[in-house]
């Protein structure tokens, strides 16, 4: 396949990833706006975050960190195996893990009433911005696949 055919084959997948990425950003912003209008649980001393808040913060940071590790591993597998669908999966799971970071902030706000829960939203949004889909990752996976000549049909391996 020549480069323009590969790019045209990858374009719909890339547009789909961009659409999912924007929808998840919108979802995260919606959750944040809800926390601004929804009354939080009564916190005894909001100046000091509770132990439960720190559990949510640790969980949020773990999902944020694992999103980068998982995406890097899956993208390398996609390039190695020549499967652009693995690259798409890597992005979607990274998006979901960053959204989970924001959801930890949402739940922490509702349960503990801590004003520091907004930092988890910021961390999730930062992760989503850093995970903006790149067409080159899909092209690398498609090119590796087509160079090897393993796929002759759009329906799968040799058939």
Order of alpha helices (4+ residues) and beta strands (2+ residues): alpha-alpha-alpha-alpha-alpha
